[in-house]
Amino acid sequence: MQESPRAGREGDVLAVVCQSGPSVSFFDAASDRYLGSVETLAQPHELCFDPTHRLLWCTMTYHSGFYHANTGRRTQLTVIDPDTRGVVEVVDLAPEHAPHGLALDAERGRLYVTVEGSADRPGGVVVIDTRTRRPLGRIGTDAPGSHWLAVDAAGRTAYVANKEAPYVSVLDLERQCLAGRVEVPGSEGVAVSADGRYAFVAAPHGGSFAAAGATPPGIRVIDTATRAVADTLPLDNAAMPLHLTPTGKLLAGEVGTEPDPATGAGRMAPGRLTVFAADTHKRLGDVEVGLVPLTITSSPDGRIAYVACYASSTVEIVDLETLRPLTRLRHRALGESGAHGLAYVPRE
């Protein structure tokens, strides 16, 4: 009898953001048992686990609302101890505001945080020392709204998705400067292959500057040597999150829509987790998930995918070997809507 993909995960923890909570909740990775929650400031978005210091970083993005429809931008990051489930510190990035995406370079002790632009400066990436938990500098992206980002394994280059801007920003992390652009329509999630050869970008953004239907949805594959789009992996629907597993599988969260019979307008439908091989770009399959997938992560061995679906406020847990659902995590702590950031925290 084949061993369950969740066997041996006792003591590992899945952390889940509830944006509307606002809180970060913790669940046993083997049994889904609810372990408790930490209240945060309003509008927590993304999570990142630093294994060196065993801390979770969480972005606080708006006072209420979202993106263009917000009541004000926050400036804070919340640092959480996942073992005691308590807030360690709130780091204020002011005058930077609306922190969104997080990427960690654990080897060099650097955390990279995207921030939105303002009247006097474009969007950018704030560099934080993970030991002191203090900002070291800022790299501009030359775009108004920088969101997701990914850093290559060498810690030299970052690729920043800019949502409505018609390009991905390429940052030189050693010189801390903008190194170039790659033309990509309205980018969302971004990932970099383990060997640094390719960057993968979900495009176009569903509400982008591009005319409706002008650009088919897909994943743009950027050749990092030439900084040009070398391939497009087609998708049926616009994707938001991307994630690359340690075993080389590229995961995309497609946002499903369907016509409303009463009005003819579009309405939310179940999304899909679509899986490609990062090296060959071959489509491996897909599986239905909840409404509006916003964040994807995986277990450290790459066997299990976790998909946070905002509108259904569920976390879909999928066996990546069989591409079959294992369970749907739904708990009152996640609220009626608002599941967002995810982090897998291995036991000590």
C-alpha positions in Angstrom: 0.0 0.0 0.0 1.4 3.4 -1.0 2.3 5.7 1.8 0.1 8.8 2.2 1.9 12.0 0.9 1.1 13.6 4.3 2.8 10.9 6.3 5.7 12.0 8.4 4.6 15.7 8.4 3.5 15.7 12.1 4.7 18.9 13.7 5.1 20.7 10.4 2.8 23.7 10.2 0.9 25.5 7.4 0.5 29.3 8.0 -2.4 31.0 6.2 -3.3 34.7 5.9 -6.9 35.8 6.3 -6.9 39.3 4.7 -10.3 40.1 6.0 -9.7 38.6 9.5 -7.2 40.2 9.8 -4.9 37.4 11.0 -2.5 34.6 10.3 -3.8 31.1 11.2 -1.8 27.9 11.8 -2.7 24.4 10.9 -1.0 21.0 11.5 0.4 19.9 8.1 -0.4 16.3 8.7 -3.9 16.5 10.1 -5.2 20.0 9.3 -5.8 20.5 13.0 -6.3 24.2 13.8 -3.5 25.4 16.1 -4.5 29.0 16.7 -4.2 32.5 15.1 -2.3 35.7 15.5 -4.2 39.0 15.0 -2.5 41.5 12.7 -3.1 45.0 11.5 -5.6 45.3 8.7 -5.1 43.9 5.3 -2.3 41.3 5.7 -1.3 39.9 2.2 1.7 37.7 1.7 3.8 35.5 4.0 7.5 34.4 3.8 9.2 32.0 6.2 12.8 32.7 7.2 14.2 29.3 8.3 17.5 30.8 9.6 15.8 32.9 12.2 12.5 30.9 12.3 10.4 33.9 11.7 7.4 34.6 9.4 7.3 38.0 7.6 3.8 39.3 6.6 3.1 42.3 4.4 0.4 44.8 5.6 -0.8 46.4 2.4 -3.9 48.7 2.8 -6.1 50.0 5.5 -9.1 48.6 3.7 -10.1 47.7 0.1 -7.6 46.6 -2.5 -5.3 47.9 -5.2 -6.8 51.0 -6.8 -10.0 50.7 -4.6 -8.3 51.2 -1.2 -8.8 53.7 1.6 -5.1 54.2 2.2 -1.8 52.4 2.0 -0.1 50.8 5.0 3.6 50.9 5.6 4.2 47.9 7.9 5.5 44.4 7.9 4.6 42.1 10.8 7.2 39.7 12.1 5.7 36.5 13.7 7.2 33.7 15.7 5.5 30.6 14.2 6.4 28.4 17.2 5.0 30.6 20.0 2.5 32.1 17.5 3.1 35.6 18.7 4.1 39.0 17.1 7.8 39.7 17.5 7.9 43.1 15.9 6.1 45.4 13.5 8.6 46.9 11.1 7.6 50.3 9.6 8.9 51.0 6.1 7.6 54.6 5.9 7.7 56.5 3.7 7.5 53.4 1.6 4.0 52.1 1.4 1.7 49.2 0.2 4.2 46.4 0.6 3.0 43.3 -1.4 5.4 40.6 -2.4 8.2 38.9 -0.5 11.3 37.0 -1.6 14.0 35.6 0.7 17.7 35.1 0.1 18.4 33.1 3.3 22.0 32.5 2.4 22.8 36.2 2.2 20.4 37.3 4.9 18.3 39.5 2.7 14.5 39.9 2.4 13.1 41.7 -0.6 9.8 43.5 -0.4 7.9 45.1 -3.3 6.2 48.5 -2.6 3.9 50.7 -4.6 5.0 54.0 -6.1 3.8 57.5 -5.1 3.7 61.0 -6.6 7.5 61.5 -6.1 8.9 58.0 -6.8 8.1 54.8 -8.8 7.3 51.5 -7.2 10.3 49.5 -6.0 11.8 46.8 -3.9 13.0 47.4 -0.3 16.0 45.4 0.9 15.9 44.2 4.5 18.6 42.7 6.6 17.0 39.6 8.2 19.3 39.7 11.2 18.6 43.2 12.3 15.2 43.4 10.6 16.0 46.8 9.3 15.9 48.2 5.7 19.2 48.5 3.9 18.1 50.3 0.8 15.6 50.6 -2.0 15.7 49.6 -5.7 13.3 51.4 -8.0 11.4 49.4 -10.7 10.4 52.4 -12.9 6.8 51.1 -12.6 3.8 52.5 -10.5 2.7 49.2 -8.9 5.2 46.5 -8.2 3.7 43.3 -6.8 5.2 39.9 -7.0 9.0 39.2 -7.3 11.4 36.3 -7.6 15.1 36.2 -6.9 17.5 33.8 -8.6 19.5 31.2 -6.6 22.7 33.2 -6.9 21.1 36.2 -5.2 22.2 38.5 -8.0 19.1 39.2 -10.0 15.4 39.8 -9.2 12.5 39.8 -11.6 9.5 42.0 -10.5 6.0 41.8 -11.8 4.4 45.2 -12.4 0.7 44.3 -12.9 -0.4 47.0 -15.3 2.9 48.2 -16.6 3.9 46.6 -20.0 7.1 45.1 -18.7 8.8 43.1 -16.0 11.6 44.9 -14.2 15.0 43.2 -13.9 17.0 44.3 -10.9 20.7 43.9 -10.2 20.8 43.1 -6.5 24.6 43.4 -6.2 24.6 47.0 -7.5 21.1 47.7 -6.2 19.9 49.2 -9.4 17.4 48.7 -12.2 19.2 46.6 -14.8 16.6 46.4 -17.6 13.1 45.6 -18.7 11.4 42.7 -20.5 8.3 43.5 -22.4 5.5 41.5 -20.9 1.8 42.6 -20.9 0.5 43.3 -17.4 2.4 40.7 -15.3 1.2 38.9 -12.2 3.0 36.0 -10.5 6.7 35.4 -11.2 9.2 32.5 -10.6 12.8 31.7 -11.5 14.1 28.3 -12.5 16.6 26.7 -10.1 19.5 27.1 -12.6 18.6 30.7 -13.3 18.1 30.1 -17.0 14.4 31.1 -17.2 12.0 33.4 -15.4 8.3 32.6 -15.7 5.7 35.4 -15.6 1.9 35.1 -15.6 0.5 37.5 -18.1 -1.5 39.5 -18.9 -3.0 40.9 -15.7 -6.8 40.5 -15.9 -7.5 44.2 -15.6 -4.4 45.3 -17.6 -4.0 48.2 -20.0 -4.4 45.6 -22.9 -7.7 45.5 -24.7 -9.9 42.6 -23.6 -9.0 39.5 -25.5 -6.0 41.2 -27.2 -3.5 39.0 -25.5 -4.3 35.3 -24.7 -3.5 34.3 -21.1 -0.4 32.3 -20.5 3.0 32.1 -18.8 5.7 34.1 -20.6 9.0 32.3 -20.4 11.9 34.8 -20.2 15.4 33.7 -21.3 17.4 35.4 -18.6 20.6 35.6 -20.8 18.9 37.5 -23.6 16.2 39.1 -21.4 13.6 38.3 -24.0 10.4 36.2 -24.1 11.5 32.8 -25.5 8.2 30.9 -25.2 4.6 31.1 -23.9 2.9 28.3 -22.0 -0.8 28.7 -22.9 -3.5 28.8 -20.2 -7.3 28.7 -20.5 -7.8 31.5 -18.0 -5.7 34.4 -16.7 -3.4 33.3 -13.9 -2.3 35.2 -10.8 0.1 33.2 -8.6 3.0 31.1 -9.9 5.2 28.8 -7.8 8.2 26.7 -8.6 8.6 23.6 -6.5 11.9 22.2 -5.3 11.4 19.3 -7.7 11.1 21.5 -10.8 7.3 21.7 -11.3 5.9 25.1 -12.2 2.5 25.7 -10.7 0.0 28.3 -11.9 -3.3 29.4 -10.3 -5.9 30.1 -13.0 -8.8 32.4 -12.1 -12.0 30.9 -13.4 -14.9 32.9 -14.8 -18.2 32.1 -16.4 -21.1 34.1 -17.8 -23.9 34.9 -15.4 -27.2 33.5 -17.0 -29.2 36.4 -15.5 -27.0 39.3 -16.6 -24.6 37.9 -19.2 -21.8 39.5 -17.3 -18.9 37.4 -16.0 -18.9 35.9 -12.6 -16.5 33.8 -10.5 -16.1 30.1 -11.3 -13.8 27.5 -9.8 -10.2 28.1 -10.5 -7.5 25.6 -11.7 -4.1 24.6 -10.5 -2.2 24.0 -13.7 1.2 22.2 -13.6 4.1 22.4 -16.1 7.6 20.9 -16.1 9.9 23.9 -15.6 12.7 22.3 -17.7 10.8 21.0 -20.7 7.8 23.4 -20.4 5.5 20.4 -20.9 2.0 20.7 -19.4 1.6 17.9 -16.9 -2.0 18.4 -16.0 -4.4 20.4 -13.9 -6.9 20.1 -11.1 -9.9 22.2 -10.1 -9.5 24.5 -7.0 -11.6 27.2 -5.3 -12.6 30.7 -6.3 -9.8 33.2 -7.1 -6.5 31.5 -6.3 -4.1 34.1 -5.0 -1.1 32.3 -3.5 0.6 29.0 -4.1 3.2 27.2 -2.1 4.5 23.7 -1.7 5.9 21.3 0.9 9.8 21.3 1.1 9.9 17.9 -0.7 7.7 19.2 -3.6 5.1 16.5 -3.1 2.2 18.6 -2.0 0.8 21.9 -3.3 -1.2 24.4 -1.3 -3.4 26.9 -3.1 -5.0 29.8 -1.2 -8.3 30.8 -2.8 -9.4 34.3 -1.8 -13.1 34.3 -2.7 -14.0 30.9 -1.3 -11.5 31.4 1.6 -10.2 27.9 1.2 -6.8 26.3 0.9 -6.8 23.5 -1.6 -4.2 20.7 -0.8 -3.1 18.7 -3.9 -0.9 15.7 -4.4 1.5 16.8 -7.1 2.4 13.2 -8.1 -1.2 12.2 -8.9 -2.6 15.7 -9.4 -5.5 14.7 -7.2 -7.0 16.8 -4.4 -6.1 15.6 -0.9 -8.4 17.9 1.0 -10.0 21.3 1.1 -9.0 23.3 4.2 -11.9 25.4 5.3 -12.0 26.9 8.8 -13.9 29.7 10.5 -10.6 31.4 11.3 -10.2 32.0 7.5 -13.5 34.0 7.3 -16.1 34.0 4.5 -13.5 35.4 2.1 -9.9 36.5 2.3 -7.5 33.5 2.3 -4.3 35.0 0.9 -0.6 34.4 1.8 0.8 31.0 2.6 3.9 29.6 4.2 5.0 26.1 5.1 6.9 25.9 8.4 8.9 22.7 9.0 9.1 21.5 12.6 12.3 22.3 14.5 
